[in-house]
Amino acid sequence: MEQSPLTLQERPETFEAKIVQLYRELFQDPDEYDKAEGFWRELFLLRPDLVQLKSLLDQSEPDYLLHINHICHDLLQRCVSTLKEARSPSDEHALQTLSTFMNSVLSKRYQSPSTDLIEILAGLDNVDHVFQDLVEALDTTIRQGRTASIKEEAVRVVLSITSGAFQTSLLTYFTQRDLFPSLMTFAMGSDSAQSAALPITLIGVLANCNKFEIYNPYQSRIAQLSDNDALDRIAESIAQTFAKLRDSYVVLQDDSVKPWSIGGTLSYVGLGPLAGRKTPPIPPSEEVARMKFAELPASEAAILLSIYEFVVHNKQFTHQMIKNSGTAGSDAFGFAELCSFTTYLIQHAYRSTRAALYSHLALTIMRIVVEDPTTNKRLFETLGNPRLCRQRLPTLPLTKGDRPLTAAVLDVAMDAINHNLRTNLDVNLYFSALGILLRSVSYLCKSRSRLSYHWNELWRCLLSFIRFCSQYHEALRGIDGANIIVYDTVNLITLCLTQGEAFLPDPAAIDDLFYKVIESHSELEGLQTKYELEKSPVSANIKTLMDASLHFTDAFDKAGGRAKSISTKDVMKVIKDGYETLSIEAREGTDHWTQYREQDCKTEIKKITRIAVADARLLAVPQAGPFGSQSI
């Protein structure tokens, strides 16, 4: 038998996918680099292994990437040209490859980020042509890509580049070409409001690119958007995002209030199966829950940056968001969901700097919303009952049925004050919370709108904060801005005391405020002394509070007893009788507040932007496509 010319090759110990072999050939043989057209065609026809590609790129040091920059140039340009051809499945594979490549390259630390990245990705001489071509291809794909998944992947690539290169000059190419129409077209055409959240988040990132240094066209685009359908889509998308973010807190600690039932009682004593009830999931241990709470909110919270831009620049958006919160049958819509998520956020703000900064942003958004009288009117006229967090004590009274959204706004601000009392006081958070209360109460006073509300809880909250500031004066003294917070609190209490008849629903609410002021006389006196309020801008207001307290103390003496030795009923009677001889006038300036100016908060906004952009990068990680490519 004649011997066969074929030779038997040794069987390898492990088989490696062809696409991984191509990756190794591309990145690990730079000195023998000469890739034919067939290599690139095969690279994009094969299903990408994104995990292996990321692993190879992550192993490459920045200096090595600079050494093989010619390979990076070719890969980027081939991805763009393949994307432009719009042939299945190569265009989608090129997008996924490009997204993983950009994520890995942009995540590394460089000595000169702008210069080094330009050298790696395009070269100094060719950067204008390459990046203009890249942005044009991505814009076209987002607007008229073959499938929804390809359009979404293109959005992820833009989000990956803009968030990864946020502090570099590469962002200029994304502000020179206006992507706003394409992003809004994609958001409007998305199958679900949740998928529309990605381009909306991207708009927020783009609107913050160098906005304090140069003109940003995306801010103008946001201000000019007037299509109600588009604004409704944005409001619906952010509402569903907030509902998802809130649920991530509820999973760790279910704070829902369940009505009484026989089945619930049987379950409580371990006889749930008799009632045919499903066994509830076992909650995580306290230690596990604490660790998971510290990781919240999820990365989707970056959408708050977009909402901030819309609220600052587009009043019509704010009105649509509020209007839709009161739409019949809408469980997750607009402003109500913002209130709901914010309460969960602020009750856990102390757990991390990241959570605290997002809390600042959410409260700042609400502060801006309540600065406009027209918006405040809509809040008062729109009914809703958003779910508020009850995971930490003290909890606010449980309300049943719809009520004006103004009440929910007051609850959010009160929650912020109640649950963040620490000697290392978060001044920015309290500044926003007190600002929300002052603006809301000021509107109620001026419009003479009587609001049914648990006002006694607000009085308790404010005077408890007064006691805290008085008791921990030594610890707070070194905190910049702590005295301003004290001034704002004194102003707010004085406003409620002197003008409460204009907005409180009944005399009992104002009586209760007087009672609590009298009860806190010693704390107010200590506050006046320790913070030298007699020499401060609120000297007249603290005098009003002290005079009112002393007036009723004298009335108690004449009634035959001190405040501590008579019943609450007798105290309330003395207060009612004491009104006849009480002389206090509405103080000018108690309802004065300064309009929000972004320039005044530039440092804080930049800090918030950094954490939002970092979260946006996580959202840009490539997802598994219809061809089964691996996600990372």
C-alpha positions, -999 to 999 in steps of 0.1 A, spaced: 0 0 0 14 34 -11 22 57 19 -1 88 22 15 122 16 -5 136 45 11 138 79 -8 134 112 -4 164 133 -2 161 171 -35 167 188 -34 199 209 -42 196 246 -68 224 244 -87 238 214 -88 275 209 -115 293 190 -105 307 157 -115 343 167 -91 341 198 -63 330 175 -69 360 154 -68 383 184 -35 368 195 -21 371 160 -32 408 159 -19 420 193 9 396 201 29 396 169 35 433 163 69 429 146 54 406 119 24 428 114 11 427 78 -26 418 77 -42 411 44 -78 421 35 -89 385 42 -77 387 78 -100 416 86 -129 401 67 -126 369 87 -121 389 120 -155 406 117 -174 376 102 -166 354 132 -186 358 164 -165 380 188 -153 366 221 -154 398 241 -142 382 273 -110 370 256 -105 403 237 -108 423 270 -84 399 287 -58 404 260 -62 442 261 -62 444 299 -28 426 299 -13 453 277 4 481 295 0 517 282 36 517 269 29 485 249 -2 501 233 19 531 223 44 506 208 17 489 188 -2 520 179 -1 512 142 -22 480 150 -46 501 170 -50 526 142 -58 498 117 -83 481 141 -102 514 147 -103 523 110 -113 488 99 -141 488 125 -154 521 112 -152 510 75 -170 477 83 -197 496 102 -203 519 73 -208 490 49 -238 479 71 -235 442 62 -248 415 85 -233 402 107 -200 421 103 -213 455 112 -226 443 146 -194 424 153 -174 454 144 -194 475 169 -190 450 197 -153 448 190 -149 485 189 -168 490 222 -146 465 240 -115 479 225 -124 515 235 -134 504 270 -101 487 277 -79 514 261 -97 543 278 -96 526 312 -58 527 315 -38 554 332 -16 575 309 11 601 317 -5 625 292 -40 612 286 -50 634 256 -17 631 237 -12 594 245 -48 584 235 -46 603 203 -13 586 195 -27 551 203 -61 555 185 -53 576 154 -19 594 154 -14 631 158 -14 637 121 -45 618 113 -67 623 144 -91 648 128 -99 626 99 -102 594 119 -124 607 147 -147 628 124 -151 596 104 -158 576 136 -184 601 149 -201 603 115 -204 565 113 -218 562 148 -243 590 142 -255 574 110 -258 540 127 -278 553 157 -302 571 133 -306 544 106 -289 512 117 -303 479 104 -317 467 137 -326 481 171 -298 461 187 -272 476 163 -285 511 171 -283 504 208 -247 490 205 -237 522 186 -251 543 216 -230 522 239 -199 528 219 -205 566 220 -212 563 258 -180 543 262 -158 569 244 -174 600 259 -173 586 295 -139 570 291 -122 601 275 -143 627 295 -112 646 307 -95 646 273 -97 667 241 -113 638 222 -147 650 235 -144 679 211 -153 657 182 -186 647 198 -196 684 205 -186 695 169 -211 670 154 -246 672 169 -258 637 179 -289 650 197 -314 644 168 -302 608 163 -303 600 201 -338 614 204 -350 595 173 -336 563 189 -352 570 223 -386 577 206 -384 545 185 -372 522 213 -394 492 221 -395 501 259 -390 531 281 -361 512 298 -341 509 266 -346 546 260 -328 554 292 -294 547 276 -295 575 250 -310 599 276 -281 591 300 -257 598 271 -273 632 264 -266 641 301 -229 631 297 -226 650 264 -243 681 279 -216 682 307 -186 680 284 -165 711 292 -197 731 298 -180 755 323 -152 762 299 -167 764 264 -201 766 247 -219 732 248 -245 727 219 -263 699 238 -275 724 265 -290 745 237 -307 714 222 -321 705 256 -335 740 261 -351 740 226 -368 706 229 -406 713 229 -422 682 214 -445 669 241 -443 633 229 -405 634 232 -407 650 267 -433 624 277 -410 596 265 -381 610 286 -403 613 317 -416 578 312 -381 564 308 -366 581 339 -397 570 359 -391 533 351 -354 537 358 -362 552 392 -386 524 399 -359 499 391 -333 517 412 -358 518 442 -365 481 439 -328 474 444 -332 489 479 -365 471 486 -349 437 477 -325 441 505 -351 453 530 -388 451 522 -403 481 538 -438 478 523 -467 481 547 -489 451 542 -526 453 552 -539 429 579 -552 395 567 -558 360 581 -531 347 558 -506 372 569 -513 364 606 -509 327 599 -476 334 581 -464 355 610 -468 325 634 -452 300 609 -485 286 595 -483 303 561 -488 270 541 -523 266 557 -533 299 541 -519 289 507 -494 317 508 -460 315 490 -430 314 513 -414 349 510 -377 350 500 -352 349 528 -338 384 533 -300 387 534 -281 388 567 -274 421 583 -238 420 573 -245 411 537 -273 438 535 -249 464 549 -223 456 522 -249 456 494 -265 489 506 -231 505 504 -229 496 467 -262 513 459 -275 531 440 -269 510 408 -251 525 378 -284 535 362 -285 564 387 -263 583 362 -295 593 345 -300 619 373 -273 640 355 -296 641 324 -326 651 345 -306 679 361 -298 693 327 -334 691 315 -347 707 347 -322 735 346 -327 744 309 -362 732 300 -392 743 321 -416 726 298 -400 692 306 -405 699 343 -442 706 337 -447 675 316 -430 654 342 -453 667 369 -484 664 348 -477 628 340 -472 620 377 -509 626 381 -520 606 350 -547 581 359 -534 545 358 -497 554 356 -479 535 384 -444 547 374 -444 581 359 -424 613 362 -420 634 393 -437 610 417 -410 583 410 -383 609 415 -397 616 449 -399 579 457 -364 570 447 -349 601 464 -363 591 498 -345 557 495 -313 575 483 -312 600 511 -319 575 539 -288 557 528 -267 587 518 -243 582 547 -231 549 535 -207 562 508 -195 594 492 -210 583 459 -245 579 475 -241 613 492 -233 630 459 -262 615 441 -284 626 471 -271 661 466 -280 660 429 -315 646 435 -322 673 461 -308 700 439 -331 689 411 -361 692 435 -349 725 448 -348 739 412 -382 725 405 -399 743 435 -382 777 427 -407 784 399 -442 796 410 -459 780 380 -442 747 387 -452 750 424 -488 756 414 -487 724 393 -473 705 422 -501 717 445 -528 709 419 -514 675 409 -524 645 431 -504 614 437 -492 591 464 -456 580 457 -441 553 478 -417 567 504 -389 549 521 -396 534 555 -363 515 560 -350 537 589 -365 553 619 -381 578 624 -407 571 597 -433 596 586 -470 588 590 -484 564 564 -508 582 541 -537 567 522 -550 580 490 -538 607 467 -526 641 480 -509 671 464 -474 664 452 -463 694 473 -468 671 503 -444 645 489 -418 672 483 -420 683 519 -417 646 530 -385 642 509 -369 673 525 -380 662 559 -365 627 554 -332 642 544 -330 662 576 -341 634 599 -318 607 586 -285 625 581 -279 640 616 -241 635 622 -215 656 639 -197 656 605 -227 674 590 -233 672 553 -238 709 548 -247 707 511 -274 681 517 -290 702 545 -287 734 524 -307 718 496 -333 702 520 -339 734 539 -340 753 506 -368 730 493 -388 735 525 -383 773 524 -393 776 487 -423 754 491 -436 771 523 -429 805 507 -451 796 477 -479 784 500 -477 817 519 -478 839 489 -505 820 471 -525 814 504 -528 778 495 -539 757 525 -523 723 525 -536 694 546 -504 678 558 -488 663 589 -474 697 599 -467 685 635 -440 662 620 -424 691 602 -423 712 635 -408 682 653 -382 678 626 -371 714 625 -369 719 663 -351 685 667 -325 699 643 -323 731 664 -316 709 694 -290 690 675 -272 722 664 -272 736 699 -260 704 715 -232 697 691 -221 732 685 -184 724 693 -183 697 666 -202 717 640 -182 749 646 -153 738 624 -176 728 594 -177 755 567 -213 767 561 -228 752 593 -238 786 605 -257 792 572 -277 761 579 -286 774 613 -297 808 598 -319 790 572 -336 769 599 -343 799 621 -357 818 591 -380 789 581 -394 784 617 -400 822 619 -418 822 585 -441 794 596 -447 810 630 -455 845 617 -474 836 584 -487 801 592 -523 813 591 -519 818 554 -512 781 545 -520 759 576 -554 741 573 -566 748 608 -557 766 641 -545 734 657 -514 733 634 -502 768 644 -510 760 681 -488 729 679 -460 750 664 -462 775 692 -462 747 717 -431 732 703 -413 765 702 -422 771 738 -410 736 746 -377 743 729 -371 776 746 -338 765 763 -324 751 730 -333 783 711 -316 803 739 -285 781 736 -285 784 699 -287 822 701 -257 823 724 -235 797 708 -239 809 672 -241 846 682 -273 850 664 -279 885 679 -251 897 656 -262 876 626 -285 884 596 -313 865 615 -311 885 647 -346 899 642 -360 864 636 -344 847 666 -357 876 687 -392 869 673 -390 832 684 -376 841 718 -402 868 724 -430 844 715 -416 817 738 -412 842 767 -447 856 761 -463 822 766 -440 813 795 -453 844 813 -488 833 804 -482 800 820 -470 817 852 -501 838 853 -522 807 847 -507 792 879 -480 768 867 -449 762 847 -449 745 813 -435 713 829 -461 710 856 -493 713 836 -510 691 810 -508 694 773 -545 703 771 -539 732 796 -509 743 776 -529 745 744 -556 765 762 -530 790 775 -516 793 739 -551 801 725 -558 826 752 -523 841 748 -529 851 712 -549 880 723 -519 897 740 -493 884 716 -478 909 692 -456 895 664 -453 907 629 -443 890 597 -406 897 593 -393 909 559 -369 885 544 -381 854 561 -394 841 528 -365 854 508 -343 829 490 -316 831 463 -323 817 428 -302 787 419 -271 796 398 -251 767 385 -219 788 385 -222 791 423 -222 753 426 -196 746 400 -172 726 423 -201 704 436 -215 698 401 -181 687 388 -178 662 417 -212 648 409 -204 647 372 -173 626 378 -192 599 396 -221 599 371 -197 596 342 -179 567 360 -213 550 363 -221 557 326 -189 538 317 -203 507 334 -235 511 314 -215 511 282 -201 476 286 -210 456 255 -240 433 258 -247 400 242 -261 404 207 -285 383 186 -256 362 174 -247 351 209 -215 370 213 -203 369 249 -209 399 271 -185 412 297 
